[in-house]
Amino acid sequence: MRIWLNGELREAGSARVSVFDHGLTVGDGVFETVKAEGGRAFALTRHLERLAHSARGLGLPEPDLDEVRRGCTAVLDAHPMPLGRLRITYTGGESPLGSDRGDAPATLVIALGEATRRPDTTAAVTVPWARNERGALTGLKTTSYGENVVALARARERGASEALFGNTVGALCEGTGSNVFVVLDGELHTPPSASGCLAGITRALTVAWAGAKETDLPLDVLESAEEIFLTSTLRDVQAVTRIDDRELGDVPGPVTRAAMCAFDAGAAADFDPR
């Protein structure tokens, strides 16, 4: 396996970052996960725009997006595979121990791993912890993922693949690595960015292609929604057939199925939708 590290491809065994890298010591970094199919990165332009947005929000130097594209191409060319997870990580670089950044350049790592197509259905749970919709990192895709690790472990313990959060005012927010959609009276809704959720790439495309509305929703809407589904880079659109102890059926509902078809059609028509 070859990895792009700070401007060049390196063998995985020699691709090393400093133990003082700020991304390691304090989680001072941003990242993107991009779906790669047949050697091409889906919606790469949108992902790079969000990478730059997250870097600005964290106060990191502006990433060289041309270099990031070159790195993505190099890694994809080096490892042909039908379906992959392309991970772009950009951190504060070598820094003193503590929250202050040093003067070293930022670190850029691009790696690729094989992925498998997700099943059409899954189970999810709610967790007792809240997203802070007013936090300094709200809306940024940072490497500070500790609370997601804890919540996802809770989901796995309960036989689910995702954990869903409310926010500090009890509104539905997002999953650990996904956005959530619900069907109410036959209409498709998803929480707005003001809820504290990440502005997911797949979420935005699903809103556009499937005609969803951005709506403030209470967390307990999950107890009555006719259908629920998740979106993310590697899930695309995935139906939730169990939420906590509530069963919603064994197969995707009609609105979810229509959203799946709309997403597949949109992605087939434009692999890099702007």
C-alpha positions, 0 to 999 in steps of 0.5 A, a space after each residue: 500500500 502506498 500513501 500520499 504524505 506531504 507531496 509524495 507517494 510513500 510505501 505504507 511502512 515508511 509513511 510516518 508523521 511526527 509523534 508531536 503532530 498536532 493532529 495526534 496530540 490534540 486532534 487539531 486536524 480536519 479530514 474528508 472521506 471520499 467514495 472511490 469507484 473504479 479509480 474515480 473519487 465521487 463528488 471530489 470537488 464538494 469534498 475539497 471545498 468542505 475540507 478547505 471550509 473546515 480548515 479555515 474554521 479550525 484556523 489551519 493554513 489554507 490547504 493547497 487543493 491542487 496538491 490534494 487533487 494530485 495526491 488523490 489521483 496518485 493514490 487511486 492510480 496506485 491501487 485500482 479497486 472496485 470500491 474504496 474509501 479515500 481518506 484525506 487528513 490535514 493537520 496542524 503539523 508538528 507542534 509543542 505539547 499543548 494546544 498552541 500550534 507550532 511553526 511547522 507546515 501542516 501535514 497532509 496524508 491521503 490513503 485508500 482502503 477497500 470498501 464493501 457496498 453497504 446493505 440497503 437496511 440497517 439499525 440505529 439507536 439514540 444516545 443520551 449525549 447531545 451535540 452542541 449546536 453552538 460549539 466552536 467546531 460545529 459544522 466542521 469535519 475535524 479529527 476530534 472524533 472521541 465522542 463519536 467513538 464512544 457513541 458508535 461503540 454504544 450502537 454496536 453493543 445494541 446491534 446497530 450500525 449508527 448512533 443518532 444524537 439530539 442537540 442541546 435543545 432536544 432537536 434531532 441532529 445527526 449520527 456519528 458519521 451520517 445525516 438523518 432523514 425522516 418521512 412525515 405525512 409522506 414528505 421527506 425532512 432532514 434537520 437544518 445545519 442550525 441543528 449542529 449537524 455536519 453539512 454532509 455531501 450526500 445529504 446535500 445531494 439527497 436534498 437536491 435530488 430527492 426534494 427533501 425539506 430542511 426542518 427543525 425536528 424534535 428528537 422524539 420524531 424518531 418514535 413516530 416517523 413513517 420512514 427513516 434513512 441515513 446518508 453518508 459517503 459510503 452509505 449513500 442512502 440507507 434505510 433504518 428498519 429499527 430505531 432503538 426498540 422500534 421496528 419500521 419494517 424489513 425493507 426500505 419504505 416507498 419514499 426511501 426507495 425513491 430517494 435511493 433511486 434518485 441518488 443513484 440516478 443523479 450520481 450516475 449522471 454526474 460523478 462530480 456534481 458541483 
